[in-house]
Amino acid sequence: MKDDEMTSTRTADPTGLIRTDAMAMGVWERLTRNFTTLRLILFAGFSRRSLHHFGNDQLTPLTQASHWKIGLGLLGGLDDAQIDFLKTYAELNAGKVDRTFRAYALLMVTLPVGATIGINEIDPEIWTRLGFSQIDSVIVILGVWAIAVGVLMAAAWRARDLADLLIFEQARRVLVRAHRTSQA
């Protein structure tokens, strides 16, 4: 496909999405299902691999993790150009997810704290009238806020994890090619 065909306004498929490589995007969909945020939240803290977060080698445990092995298996059917495309796609996605996390975390902290301080300065008795005189109410609100920010953080972590997988696969392929040329 020529460059002008990829950037033309007529490149949208029937769903309205910009046309890319169907095989690579199919692998992307399967990768994102394998790297879900929910699996990270539910299982990551209870795995042996979680103990490695205190060490200086974060990649060796990942290369032994099932989601990375499955991901590398999915990537095995793609050529180098498709891997390069998915790597860039994953890095763009990870950057977007990280910016979203940072923006929401900032907003979810600064707005409530600023509003609380401001309202307290204007009317110090408002919290008692609204039923927040009990510490239980405050704990529930802070807990909900913390869970929301934690889920956003886990999504950013997973997006970066997926981008790291593609960077690893790209580097692994460069190494394999180098070994082949040195043996030839």
C-alpha positions in Angstrom: 0.0 0.0 0.0 1.4 3.4 -0.9 1.9 6.1 1.6 -0.8 8.3 0.1 -3.2 5.5 0.3 -2.6 5.2 4.1 -3.1 8.9 4.7 -5.9 9.5 2.3 -9.3 10.5 3.7 -10.7 7.5 1.9 -8.7 5.1 4.0 -11.4 4.6 6.6 -12.9 1.1 6.8 -16.7 0.6 7.1 -16.5 1.2 10.9 -15.1 4.7 10.3 -11.7 3.8 11.8 -8.5 4.7 10.0 -7.3 1.7 8.1 -4.1 0.0 9.3 -2.7 -3.5 9.1 -5.6 -5.8 9.9 -3.4 -8.7 11.1 -1.3 -6.4 13.4 -4.5 -4.8 14.9 -6.0 -8.3 15.4 -2.9 -9.2 17.5 -3.2 -5.8 19.3 -6.7 -6.7 20.3 -5.6 -10.1 21.6 -2.7 -8.5 23.4 -4.9 -5.9 25.2 -7.2 -8.7 26.3 -4.2 -10.5 27.7 -2.8 -7.4 29.5 -6.0 -6.3 31.2 -6.0 -4.0 34.2 -8.3 -6.3 36.1 -5.9 -9.2 35.9 -3.1 -6.9 37.2 -5.3 -5.7 40.1 -6.5 -9.2 41.1 -3.4 -11.3 40.6 -0.2 -9.3 40.5 0.0 -8.6 44.2 -0.5 -12.3 45.0 2.2 -13.7 42.7 5.7 -14.7 43.4 6.7 -12.2 40.8 5.5 -9.3 43.0 8.4 -9.9 45.3 10.8 -8.9 42.5 9.5 -5.4 42.5 12.0 -4.7 45.3 14.9 -5.9 43.2 16.9 -4.3 40.4 15.9 -6.8 37.7 12.3 -6.3 36.6 12.5 -7.9 33.2 13.6 -11.5 34.0 10.4 -12.2 36.0 8.4 -10.6 33.2 10.0 -12.9 30.6 8.9 -15.8 32.7 5.3 -14.5 33.2 2.5 -16.2 31.4 1.1 -13.0 29.9 4.5 -12.1 28.4 4.9 -15.6 27.0 1.5 -15.5 25.5 2.2 -12.0 24.1 5.5 -13.1 22.6 3.7 -16.0 21.0 1.1 -13.7 19.5 3.8 -11.5 18.1 5.7 -14.4 16.6 3.5 -14.4 13.5 4.1 -10.8 12.6 6.9 -9.4 10.5 9.4 -6.7 11.6 7.4 -3.9 10.0 4.3 -5.0 11.9 6.2 -5.2 15.2 7.6 -1.7 14.6 4.1 -0.4 13.9 2.7 -2.1 17.0 5.6 -0.8 19.1 4.9 2.8 18.1 1.2 2.2 18.6 1.7 0.8 22.1 4.0 3.6 23.0 1.5 6.2 21.8 -1.2 4.3 23.8 0.9 4.1 26.9 1.7 7.9 26.7 -2.0 8.7 26.4 -3.1 6.4 29.2 -0.3 7.9 31.4 -1.4 11.4 30.6 -5.0 10.5 31.4 -4.0 9.0 34.7 -1.9 12.0 35.7 -4.7 14.4 34.7 -7.4 12.6 36.6 -5.2 11.9 39.6 -4.3 15.6 39.8 -7.9 16.6 39.4 -9.2 14.0 41.9 -6.7 15.3 44.5 -6.5 19.1 43.9 -10.2 19.8 43.3 -11.6 18.1 46.4 -8.9 19.4 48.7 -9.1 22.9 47.3 -12.9 22.9 47.5 -12.8 21.5 51.0 -10.4 24.2 52.2 -12.3 26.9 50.4 -15.7 25.9 51.7 -14.3 25.4 55.2 -13.0 29.0 55.1 -16.4 30.4 54.0 -18.6 28.2 56.2 -16.8 26.1 58.8 -20.1 24.5 60.0 -21.2 23.2 56.6 -19.6 19.8 57.1 -21.6 19.1 60.2 -24.8 20.1 58.5 -24.0 17.8 55.5 -23.3 14.9 57.8 -19.6 14.8 57.5 -19.0 15.2 61.2 -18.5 11.5 61.4 -15.0 10.2 60.3 -16.7 7.2 58.7 -18.1 9.4 55.9 -14.7 10.9 55.2 -13.1 7.5 55.1 -15.7 6.2 52.6 -15.2 9.2 50.3 -11.4 8.9 50.5 -11.6 5.2 49.9 -13.7 5.6 46.7 -11.2 8.3 45.5 -8.2 6.1 46.3 -9.8 3.1 44.4 -10.5 5.2 41.4 -7.0 6.6 41.2 -5.6 3.1 41.9 -7.5 1.7 38.9 -6.3 4.5 36.7 -2.7 3.9 37.9 -3.1 0.1 37.1 -4.3 0.9 33.6 -1.3 3.2 33.0 1.0 0.4 34.4 -0.5 -2.2 32.0 -0.3 0.1 29.0 3.4 0.7 29.7 3.8 -3.1 30.3 2.4 -3.8 26.9 4.7 -1.2 25.2 7.6 -2.8 27.1 6.7 -6.2 25.6 6.9 -4.8 22.1 10.2 -3.0 22.8 11.5 -6.3 24.1 10.3 -8.2 21.0 11.8 -5.6 18.7 15.2 -5.9 20.5 15.0 -9.7 20.6 14.5 -9.7 16.8 17.5 -7.4 16.3 19.6 -9.8 18.4 18.4 -12.9 16.4 19.2 -11.2 13.1 22.7 -10.2 14.4 23.4 -13.8 15.4 22.3 -15.1 12.0 24.5 -12.7 10.1 27.5 -13.5 12.3 27.0 -17.2 11.7 26.6 -16.8 8.0 
